[in-house]
Amino acid sequence: MLLDRPPQPFCPAMNPQIIADFIRFKRQQNGTPFYRISNPDEQLVDVLGNLVVSRGGWNDPRNVDQMLSAVSVIHAARGHRGTFFDKCTGCCSLSKRTNYKGCQLHRGKPMLWRIGNPKQTELIENVMKESLRQGADYVVEGDSPLTPWELITIRNHLLSTNGFNDYQLFVMVLLSVKLFLRSDEVVRIRLSDFSKDLAIISDGGVVEALAVSVKGKTDVKPVTLMLWSDDVLPQLCPIRHLLILIKASGIKNEGYIFPGTDIDIGCLDGHFFSETYHTRFKSVCEKLIDRDGPFGTHSCRKTAYLFAVWGGGSDGDMMLSARHKQLGQAMKYKRDAAFLLNVAISNNKNLASVVTPWKSIFCADAQMGRSINSNGSRGFKPLYELAFNFIHKLCACPLDAGILRMITDVLNFNKPTSTKESIDILCKKYFPPEVLSRVMDLMSTYAFELTYLQSQTTQALSGENNSGGDQNSGLLPDLTEINVQNPPVFST
């Protein structure tokens, strides 16, 4: 029944007894000795003779409903609908030469296989009722968000291995948090999803923001989300970490930005399985975070709400960024983020070291954005070129550097904050080394001349005002005769 190519033309329906045992196997507490319903006095053993114990994990009784719905769908696809009928032992006991005739009760219509939907049996109905009684007091919690400190702990752990797989996992988590992404959305981001028109690239080649096109399960059409850089908190800057990933993976023109490496880690048609992402993320959280959780990939979307609240975002902007249509739905994700912020403040937590002011990421009118961003997008190039220029030219990272070395150099890079620093970056970018030194000397001399001219002009005007003399009496010296002794020096 569960095979991709089941036996044809007759595919027997599933045994309701097996389904009922599986439900109890998942619903009972982990470690509970397992007994089949059909034989409650004998504990089940596996093929090696080991005692079988329940695995648990299905605390929510709705898991049973979902599983049985899936059973009904797959049976319908195999031609099994309606009331369930088990195979007849009488018909099956007949010889193969005569069993087509059927037993005395099934003359002309032998019951040699199970048919129908096993969900429609008394046994399964009783198991469902039992499950509902056991889960009567269950309160749905959903995945738990991460605190900023927990996210940094996960980052430090995954980056410490200096391995591509762990680094890729962290960047997936970071982008999921920064863009409110679901697991199936983040694993399917392609290089072609990044928009040139809304990208913001400084004159010096520093990537300030990247626009990503995303289409989730609730989106009628693709929406544009903005991925902002974070120069105040570079260890959680999505732009810097994404550029390192692109450089390390070697993706250049097209394809998924999270390619995986082989089928063992969940690479499907060039990208991660969302299920593999969920499994690995959950495993890392349970290993590093000393609380119950639960943790799953929805933790990232809830963490996004927490970062937005702690960063001063408004409810409306957060709902748009998360693409939530209903306020009640958004509040389930926001939860007690504001309360936790007050707790952190009361405990004198250093919030400035883990949270920066939040920026809205949702773009409703790309046309207006393109119009306003006419200057910012001029420096856009393919992401691989942006990554190469930023890492190896601006950050001066060696070409053969590994991931840890690239991370170190990229995080130590400080975006220019003064005119002089901006000039230095531009000159280093566009002038060859043999010309750069001479250009810097000339600019230093010119800057000194301008400073001298300004001071002389100020003195001349001041003297004119004090003496009440003619407006044209204050003549300035010829700057070509100035002996420049100590002009300001631009670095090379």
N, C-alpha and C positions, 0 to 999 in steps of 0.2 A: 504493500500500500504506500509506503513512504519512499519507494525507489523512484528515480527519475523516469525509468522505463519499466513499469510494473508488468507482471505477466498478462498476456493478452490471449484470448478475449476475456478470460475470467480472472478477476483479481479479487480474492476473498476480502471481506470487510475485516477490520481489526477486532480482536477479542476484547469484549467489554471488561473481562476479568483483569487483563493486563493493564488496561487504561485505569481501572479503579485502583489497582496496586500502585501504579505510578503516581497517582494523585496523593495517596496516603504516604508514599515514599518521600514526596516533596513537601507535604504539609506537616508531617510530624516533626517534632524537634530533632535537631541534628544529634545523632548518636543513639537515638531510640532503637532498640531491637525491632527488627522488621518481621511481621507475620502477615501472610496472605489472608485475605478475607475468607477465602474458600477453606483455609485450614488454620484457624487461629491458635491451635495448640502446638504447631511445629514452626520453629524459627527457620527462616529461609537461609540457605547457604549458596555461595556462588560456585562456579565450575571448579575452583581450586579448593573448595571445602571450607572457605572462610565465612564466618557469620556476616550476614548483610545487615547494615544499620541504616536508618533513614538519614537522608542528606539535609532535610529541611530547606530553608531558603524562601519558601512561598508563604510568607507571613500574611500577605494580602490575599483574601479569598477570591478577589477578582482575577487572580492568576489562573484559577481553575476555569472560570468562565471563558477567558481568552484561549486557553488550551483546547477546551471542548469546541469552541467556535472554529478553531483551526482544524480540528478533527472532522467537523461537519463539512467544511469547505473542501478538504482533500477527498473525502468520500464522495461528495457530489461530483467532483471532477473525474472520479473513477466510475461514475454511473451508479453509485449507491445512495439512494434517497429513501425517505419514508421509514416505516417501521422496520426494526431490526429482527431478523430471523437467523437463528443459529443453524449450523449444519446438523443433519439428522444422522445419528449413529446407525440407524437401521439402513438408510440408503447407502452410507459409506461402507457398511459391512458386506454389501452385495459384491459379487465378482465384477471385475471391470467389463465383462462381456454383457452383463445384465443390469448394471446399476443405473443405466440410463432410463430404465423403466420405473425406477423408484420403488420404495417399500410399500407396504400395504396402505400406509397413511398418505403417501405422496405418489400415487399411481399417475404416470405420465408427466410428472413434474418433480423429479428427484431433488432433494436438498443436499447437494454435495459440498456446498461452500456457504460460508457466512455471507449474508446479504443485508443491505439496508444500513441505516445510520446507527452505530452503537451508542450514540448519545441518548437515543430514544429507547432506553431500557430501564427497568426498575432498579437494577444494580447501580447504574450511573446516577440516576436521580437520587438514590439514597446517599451515595457518596457526596453529591453536591450539597444535600441538606446537612450532612455531617460537617462538611467544610464550612458552611455558613454559621453553624452553631459554634464551632471552634473560633471563628473569626468575628464573633458578634461584638467584641470589645476592641477590635482592631481600629486604630486611628491612622489614616493615611498621612505619612510624613513627606514622602518624596525625597529626592536627593538633597543632601545638605550642601550649602555653599561653603567655600573656603574663606578663611580670613587672609588678609594680605601676608601675614607672617607664615601661614601654612603654604601659600602659593610660592613664596620665596624658598621655603624649605624644600619643596618639590623641585624647584628650579636647581637649587644647589646640588641636590642628589643626582638628578638626571645629567647635569652638565659635568659632574665630577668623573664620569666614566670616559669622557672624551670620545664617545662613540656616536656614530651618525644616527642610529636607531633611537637612542635615548634623547638625543638633541632634537630630533624630528618630533618626538612625542611632546617635548616641552613646548615647542613652537606651536604645535596644534592646540595645546591647552591655552597658551597665551593668546593666540588669535581668537579662540572660542570665547575667552573672557572679554577681550577688547571689542569684539564685534557681536556679542550675544548670539553666537552660532550654535546650532544643533550639531550633533555628531555627523549626521549624513551630509550636512552642508559644508563643514570644514574639510572633510576628506575629498570633496569634489571640486575644490577651488583650482582653477587652471590659470596659467600665465595669461591667457587671453581674457580672463575676467577682470584684469586690472585696466582701468580707463586712463588714457593719456590726458584727456581734456580736464579732468578734475585732479590730477596729480599736482602736488606742489613741490617744486624743486628749486632750491635757492640758486643764485648766480654762481656760487662756489661749488655746486654739485651736491649739496646736502639734501637728502630726501626728507622733506617736512611732513608729507602726508601722501597716502596712496588711496585711490578710490577702487573699491571692489564690487563687482556685480554678483548678487546672490539671489537665488530663487529657492525658497523653502517650501514646506508642505502647505503653508497658509498663504503664500504669496501668489496672487493672480498672474503677475508678471515679474521679471527680475527687478530687484531694488538695488539702489546704490548705497553702500555703506563706506564711511571714511575711516581709514586706519591712520590715526595720528601718531607722530613720533612723541617720545617722552624724554627730553633732554635733562629734566630735573631728576628723574629716576631711571637712569639708563638700564639698570638690571632688569627692568620690566618694560623696556621700550620694544614694542612689536616690530617697528621698522628695522632697527638694528639687527634683531635676532632673525627676522625674515631674510634680510639681505645675506647674512652669513649662511643660512640654510640653502638659499639659491646658489650661492657660490660653491658650497660644499657638495651639493647634489649634482652640479654640472648641467642643470636644466638651462636651455638657452632660448629657444624660440617658441615652443609650445609644450603642452602636457600638463600634468597635475603637479602642483608644488609640493605635495606630500606623496611621493611615488612609492615609498616602501623600498625594499630591496629584493625580496623574493616572496613566494607564496607562503612560506613559513611564518612570516610576520604580518600576513594579511594583505598582500598586494593583489588587487583584482582589477584587471583591465588597466593597469598602470597606477592605481591608487589604493590606499588603505581600505580594508573592510571597516565600516563604522563599528561593527561588533568587536573587532580586534582592538580598535581605539578604546572602546568602552571597557573591555577586559583589562587592558594594560593600565589605563588610568585608574580604575578601581583598585587594582593590585598595588599600585604605587601609593595611593592614598591610605589604604589599610595598613601598609607597611610603615608609613612615616607619621601618620596623624594619630595621636593618642586619644581618640574618642570614637563613639560608635558610628557616626555618620547618619544614614548610609551615604555612600558616595557613588556617583555615576556621572555620565557626561552631561546630564542636566545640572550637575553641580556648577559647571562652568557658566551657564546662563544665569544662575542665581548669584554666582560670584560677581558677574558683570553688574547686576543690580546693586550688590553691596559696594563695589568700587564706585559706582555712580552716585549712590547716596552719600558715601563718605567724602566724595569729591565735590559735593555741592550741586548735583544735578537735580532737575525738576522732574516730577512724576510724568508730565506730558512728554518731555524729551526722552525719558527712559522708555516709556511705552512705545514710542515711535522707533527708537533704536532697536528694541527687542521685537518689533513688529507684532505687538500684542494688540488685539482689537478691543478687548473688554478690560475694564478697570479691575474687576474681580480676579481675572486671570493674572494681570500684572501684579496684584497685591500678593498672590500666592508665591510669586518669585521674589518680590521685594522682601516679604516676610518681616522679620524684626531687625532689618539692617540699621534703621535709625536708632532703635534701642541699643543695639550692640555698639554703635558709635558713641553713645553717651556712656556706656560702660567702659569703653576704651579710654575716653577722656577722663573719667573719674579715677581710672587706674594709672593716670599719667603716662599712657603709652605714647611713644614717639611716632605720632601719625605722619609727620612730615617725611619720615624715612621710608614710608611704605605706600603712601597715597599722594597723588598730585591732583590739582583741579581737573574735574572731568569735563570733556568736550562732547557735544552731541555728535553722533556719527551718521544720522539718517538724512539722506538727501532726497527730497520729494521732487524738486525741479532741477534736473540736471542741466537744462538749457540756461537757466539763470546762473547756476554755478559755473558753467563754462564761460559765460560772459564776464563774470567778476574775476575769474581765475586766468585771464588771458596771458598774464605775465608769468604766473607760477608754473604753467605747463610747458613753457618754451624749452626748458632743460630736460624734458622727459626723453628717455631712451628705453630700449628693452631692459627688463629688470636685471638680466644677467650683466649688462654693461653698467647699470647703476650700481650693482653690487660690487663689481670688479673695481670701478673707479673709487667708490667710497672706501672699500677695505684696503686696497693696495696703493692707492694714490693719496687720498686724504688721510687715512689712518697709518699709512706707511707700513703695512703688514707684509712680511715676506711672501712671495708667490707660493712657496711650498709649505706654508704654515698649516698646522692642523686646526681642528675646531677650537680647542682651548686657547691657542695662541691668537686666533682671529677674534675670539670673544674678548680676550684681555685687551688687545689693541683697539678694538671697536668701542669698548666701554670706557677706555681712557681718553677717547677723542672728545674734545670740547668744541662745540660749535662756536665759531667766531662771534664775539660780542662787541667788538670795536671796529671802527673803519679800518684801522691799521691791520688787524687780523684778517679782515675780509680781503684787503688788497694783497696780503701775503699769500692767501689761498688761491686767489685768482691768478697771480703771477706764476706761482708754482705749477698751476694747472696748464697755462697756455704758453709759457716761455720755456725753451730748452735750457738746460743747466748752463751752457756756455754764454747765453745771453742774459740769464736771470740776474747774475751779479751786477752787470752794468746797468740794467733796468732799475734795480733796487738803489744803486748809487745815485742815479739821476733823479729818482723820485724823492730820495732823502734830501738832495740839494734843492729841489723844487719846493718841497714842504718848508724848508728853512727860509727860502726866499719869500714865500707867501707870509710866513710868520713875521719876518723883518718888515715887509711892506705894510702889513697891518699895524705894526707898532709905530712905524714912522708916520703913517696916515693919522693915527690917533694923536700923536704928539703935535703934528702940524695943525690939526683942527683945534686941539686944546690951546695952543699958543695963539692962534688966530682969534679965538673967542675972548681970550684974556686981554689981548692988545687992542681989539676992536679994529684990526687992520683990514686991508683989502682981502677979498675972498680968494684971490689968486696969488697971494704973496707967499704962501707956504709951498715952495717947490721941493719935490722929493728927489733924493739922490738917484743916480743911474744904478740899477741893480746889477748891471754887468761888472761894475767896479767893486762890488762887495766881496770881501775876502771871507769866504765861508770857512770857519775854523772847525766848528763842532756841530754839524747838522744832525738831525735825528736819524738813527740808523734803522733801516728795515731789514728784517732777518732774511737770510737766504737758506 
